[in-house]
Amino acid sequence: MEVRRDNLAGVERQMADDVAGLLAGTAPLGVAFSGGVDSSTLLALAARALGGEHVLAILGASPSLAAAERAAAHRVAAFVGVRVVEVLTHEGDRAEYRRNGPDRCFHCKDELFTRISDEVVTRHRLSAVAYGENADDARRPDRPGAEAALAHRVLRPLADAGIDKRAVRRIARGLALPCAEKPAAPCLASRIPHFTQVSAEKLQQIEAAEAGLRALGFSDLRVRHHGDVARIELPVSELSRAVVAPLRDAVRQAVIAAGFRFVTLDLGGVQSGAFTLPLVQEPRR
């Protein structure tokens, strides 16, 4: 990574140095990489600490990864100066994943880390593999993928260094990453209600609908799949814009064209963990 892109100072520089300390002796390192701000920041910090030639970005490719996200991930890795290896994952072949319980992310991450162990680690002589869990996500009860990472001995240097979501954003800006302001983009399967089967057809519908809405100027959004009904989540500040003609008709047409019959707008706005959190949180007393 070029020095001119490193504008870290103060607390952020110390955090970056803490990550470097945690990664000492791990080269060559593989980073499970999606192009999101967390994994991109980890990738950049790893390149900063170890040198880009000693870091490998490992991108899991499957129907749950939108084509636009896949392309954006390659652009980020090129900016950082790290080579990308794509691993085809087959979580859709796992009955537990298709069943779509609250543990779906475990089976998805287990598939990814198994493929990395079987197909990448030996071939590229990696000393370790890391992924971009941050300190906030490490405290959430709706992140079963962390259990898969632990089982596969995958490192989580951002979380271990105490770097939360806000700090990740600040570091990403200091490193001038092109995804620094990118909204969170969970996998497409997260748009399907739990215990409703995940299928390639549903994932394609969601991807097409979200792409259509982004083409209309919306960036932070979710299209939740409820059979014939698409439930759109947008930031509260953008709800009124979506229901005023002529944009309202364009929104409806974009979603209908993706294969849904009915289009609804959720007045609650964008909701992280909307399907999983209610199932895993302990009831309040």
VMD Tcl script that draws the C-alpha trace (Angstrom):
set ca {
  {0.00 0.00 0.00}
  {1.38 3.39 -0.97}
  {2.37 5.72 1.86}
  {0.41 8.61 0.39}
  {-2.81 6.71 1.08}
  {-1.97 6.33 4.77}
  {-3.31 9.39 6.57}
  {-3.90 7.69 9.90}
  {-3.13 9.66 13.03}
  {-3.83 9.57 16.74}
  {-6.18 6.84 17.95}
  {-6.69 5.41 14.47}
  {-2.95 5.03 13.90}
  {-2.63 3.31 17.27}
  {-5.46 0.92 16.34}
  {-3.74 0.16 13.05}
  {-0.52 -0.52 14.91}
  {-2.40 -2.79 17.31}
  {-3.70 -4.81 14.36}
  {-0.16 -4.96 12.98}
  {0.99 -6.39 16.29}
  {-1.72 -9.03 16.22}
  {-0.74 -10.00 12.66}
  {2.99 -10.21 13.35}
  {4.35 -13.51 12.08}
  {1.23 -14.42 10.06}
  {2.62 -13.80 6.56}
  {1.63 -14.96 4.08}
  {-1.88 -14.14 5.29}
  {-5.22 -14.86 3.65}
  {-8.08 -12.44 4.32}
  {-11.66 -13.64 3.83}
  {-12.82 -10.69 1.78}
  {-16.20 -9.45 0.60}
  {-15.51 -5.85 -0.42}
  {-17.49 -4.50 2.54}
  {-15.92 -1.84 4.73}
  {-14.91 -4.27 7.52}
  {-13.07 -6.82 5.38}
  {-11.65 -4.07 3.15}
  {-10.26 -2.22 6.15}
  {-8.73 -5.43 7.48}
  {-7.25 -6.15 4.04}
  {-5.70 -2.68 3.91}
  {-4.34 -2.91 7.45}
  {-2.88 -6.33 6.71}
  {-1.18 -4.97 3.58}
  {0.08 -2.02 5.63}
  {1.53 -4.35 8.26}
  {2.82 -7.22 6.13}
  {3.17 -5.77 2.64}
  {0.63 -6.31 -0.12}
  {2.70 -9.08 -1.69}
  {2.32 -11.11 1.52}
  {-1.48 -10.80 1.72}
  {-4.09 -12.66 -0.33}
  {-7.72 -11.52 -0.61}
  {-10.03 -14.56 -0.69}
  {-13.43 -13.80 -2.17}
  {-16.19 -16.37 -1.71}
  {-18.35 -16.42 -4.85}
  {-21.85 -17.89 -4.84}
  {-25.43 -16.89 -5.75}
  {-25.69 -15.08 -2.40}
  {-23.06 -12.54 -3.56}
  {-24.49 -9.92 -5.91}
  {-22.56 -9.38 -9.14}
  {-22.14 -5.68 -8.35}
  {-20.64 -6.53 -4.95}
  {-18.26 -9.00 -6.56}
  {-17.01 -6.40 -9.05}
  {-16.67 -3.74 -6.35}
  {-14.60 -6.11 -4.21}
  {-12.10 -6.57 -7.03}
  {-11.79 -2.79 -7.39}
  {-11.06 -2.35 -3.69}
  {-8.42 -5.08 -3.70}
  {-6.76 -3.50 -6.73}
  {-6.71 -0.15 -4.93}
  {-5.09 -1.71 -1.88}
  {-2.62 -3.59 -4.06}
  {-3.50 -7.14 -3.01}
  {-4.13 -10.10 -5.28}
  {-7.61 -11.70 -5.24}
  {-8.38 -15.39 -5.38}
  {-12.01 -16.39 -5.84}
  {-13.32 -19.50 -4.13}
  {-16.57 -20.99 -5.38}
  {-18.69 -21.87 -2.37}
  {-21.63 -24.26 -2.41}
  {-23.58 -23.40 0.71}
  {-26.76 -23.90 -1.32}
  {-25.99 -27.62 -1.41}
  {-26.24 -27.78 2.37}
  {-29.70 -28.67 3.68}
  {-29.03 -26.74 6.89}
  {-28.30 -23.58 4.91}
  {-31.37 -23.94 2.68}
  {-33.51 -24.54 5.77}
  {-32.62 -20.97 6.73}
  {-32.78 -21.14 10.50}
  {-31.14 -18.48 12.67}
  {-27.90 -20.47 12.30}
  {-27.81 -20.05 8.51}
  {-24.72 -17.81 8.68}
  {-22.84 -20.55 10.52}
  {-23.34 -22.97 7.65}
  {-22.43 -20.31 5.09}
  {-19.21 -19.33 6.88}
  {-18.38 -22.97 7.61}
  {-18.62 -23.67 3.88}
  {-16.40 -20.68 3.09}
  {-13.73 -21.50 5.64}
  {-13.79 -25.18 4.69}
  {-13.21 -24.28 1.04}
  {-10.40 -21.92 2.03}
  {-8.75 -24.64 4.12}
  {-9.15 -27.26 1.38}
  {-8.37 -25.19 -1.72}
  {-6.34 -22.10 -0.79}
  {-4.23 -22.49 2.34}
  {-1.92 -25.22 1.05}
  {-1.81 -24.01 -2.55}
  {-0.72 -20.51 -1.51}
  {1.23 -21.65 1.55}
  {-0.71 -19.38 3.89}
  {0.37 -19.16 7.50}
  {-3.02 -17.95 8.70}
  {-6.46 -16.74 7.61}
  {-8.28 -13.72 9.06}
  {-11.72 -12.17 8.63}
  {-13.22 -8.76 9.32}
  {-15.40 -9.20 12.38}
  {-15.40 -5.92 14.32}
  {-15.79 -5.40 18.06}
  {-19.48 -4.44 17.79}
  {-20.42 -7.53 15.82}
  {-18.43 -9.71 18.22}
  {-20.92 -8.70 20.95}
  {-24.06 -9.37 18.91}
  {-26.02 -12.59 19.46}
  {-27.07 -12.84 15.79}
  {-23.63 -13.61 14.34}
  {-23.35 -17.44 14.31}
  {-20.72 -17.15 11.58}
  {-18.29 -16.26 14.36}
  {-18.63 -19.82 15.68}
  {-17.53 -21.18 12.31}
  {-14.53 -18.85 12.32}
  {-13.57 -20.05 15.77}
  {-13.90 -23.69 14.73}
  {-11.58 -23.08 11.78}
  {-9.12 -21.01 13.84}
  {-9.67 -17.93 11.70}
  {-8.19 -14.75 13.18}
  {-10.33 -11.69 13.96}
  {-7.81 -8.88 14.49}
  {-10.29 -5.98 14.27}
  {-12.40 -7.36 17.11}
  {-9.37 -8.37 19.16}
  {-7.97 -4.85 18.81}
  {-11.29 -3.40 20.07}
  {-12.08 -1.70 16.77}
  {-15.83 -1.03 16.52}
  {-17.93 -0.01 13.52}
  {-17.29 3.71 13.87}
  {-13.56 3.19 14.23}
  {-13.55 0.95 11.15}
  {-15.11 3.79 9.15}
  {-12.57 6.32 10.46}
  {-9.67 4.03 9.58}
  {-11.13 3.36 6.13}
  {-11.32 7.12 5.51}
  {-7.77 7.59 6.74}
  {-6.63 4.96 4.24}
  {-8.75 6.59 1.51}
  {-10.49 3.30 0.75}
  {-13.08 3.67 -2.03}
  {-15.62 1.77 0.10}
  {-15.18 3.97 3.20}
  {-18.71 5.40 2.94}
  {-20.31 2.27 1.51}
  {-23.46 1.19 3.37}
  {-23.47 -2.24 4.99}
  {-24.35 -4.92 2.44}
  {-25.18 -8.27 4.08}
  {-25.50 -11.29 1.81}
  {-28.65 -11.64 -0.27}
  {-29.86 -14.62 1.79}
  {-30.32 -12.31 4.78}
  {-33.36 -10.84 2.96}
  {-35.31 -14.12 3.24}
  {-37.32 -14.77 6.44}
  {-35.97 -17.57 8.61}
  {-37.48 -21.02 8.08}
  {-38.40 -19.98 4.54}
  {-36.18 -21.94 2.18}
  {-33.29 -20.17 0.46}
  {-33.21 -20.80 -3.29}
  {-31.20 -19.47 -6.20}
  {-34.39 -18.08 -7.75}
  {-35.18 -15.99 -4.68}
  {-31.63 -14.69 -4.49}
  {-31.81 -13.68 -8.15}
  {-35.10 -11.83 -7.56}
  {-33.64 -9.93 -4.63}
  {-30.48 -9.03 -6.53}
  {-32.46 -7.79 -9.54}
  {-34.85 -5.72 -7.42}
  {-32.05 -4.10 -5.42}
  {-30.08 -3.37 -8.59}
  {-33.15 -1.69 -10.05}
  {-33.59 0.48 -6.98}
  {-29.91 1.46 -6.95}
  {-30.27 2.54 -10.57}
  {-32.96 4.95 -9.34}
  {-30.53 6.58 -6.92}
  {-31.10 4.62 -3.71}
  {-27.93 3.29 -2.08}
  {-28.63 1.97 1.42}
  {-31.52 -0.47 1.03}
  {-32.85 -3.99 1.51}
  {-35.51 -5.87 -0.45}
  {-36.99 -8.47 1.89}
  {-38.50 -11.49 0.15}
  {-41.98 -12.46 1.36}
  {-43.11 -14.69 -1.50}
  {-45.06 -12.55 -3.96}
  {-44.47 -9.51 -1.75}
  {-41.29 -7.43 -1.72}
  {-40.81 -5.36 1.44}
  {-38.45 -2.50 0.74}
  {-36.36 -1.02 3.54}
  {-34.85 2.42 2.92}
  {-33.33 5.03 5.25}
  {-36.15 6.95 6.93}
  {-34.95 10.13 5.25}
  {-35.65 8.60 1.83}
  {-39.08 7.10 2.48}
  {-41.05 10.15 1.33}
  {-39.04 10.40 -1.90}
  {-39.89 6.82 -2.77}
  {-43.67 7.33 -2.59}
  {-43.99 10.54 -4.60}
  {-44.70 10.37 -8.33}
  {-43.05 9.85 -10.72}
  {-40.37 8.00 -8.68}
  {-43.04 5.91 -6.94}
  {-44.05 4.29 -10.22}
  {-40.41 3.67 -11.16}
  {-39.78 1.99 -7.80}
  {-42.78 -0.27 -8.27}
  {-41.82 -1.18 -11.83}
  {-38.22 -1.98 -10.86}
  {-39.39 -4.46 -8.23}
  {-42.19 -5.96 -10.33}
  {-39.68 -6.52 -13.13}
  {-37.64 -8.65 -10.73}
  {-40.52 -11.11 -10.40}
  {-42.55 -9.86 -7.43}
  {-46.31 -9.22 -7.65}
  {-46.68 -6.70 -4.82}
  {-44.40 -3.93 -3.54}
  {-44.49 -2.55 0.00}
  {-42.38 0.05 1.81}
  {-41.41 -0.58 5.44}
  {-41.95 2.55 7.53}
  {-39.34 1.30 10.00}
  {-36.51 2.06 7.58}
  {-33.38 -0.08 7.17}
  {-33.19 -2.66 9.97}
  {-30.00 -4.62 10.62}
  {-30.71 -8.16 11.82}
  {-34.43 -7.74 11.18}
  {-35.09 -11.48 10.85}
  {-32.48 -12.94 13.18}
  {-32.34 -10.70 16.25}
  {-35.95 -11.36 17.37}
  {-35.20 -15.10 17.37}
  {-31.94 -15.03 19.30}
  {-32.36 -12.20 21.79}
  {-33.49 -13.12 25.29}
  {-36.94 -11.70 26.10}
  {-36.94 -8.67 28.38}
  {-38.30 -9.17 31.86}
}
mol new
graphics top color blue
foreach p $ca { graphics top sphere $p radius 0.5 }
foreach p [lrange $ca 0 end-1] q [lrange $ca 1 end] { graphics top cylinder $p $q radius 0.2 }
display resetview
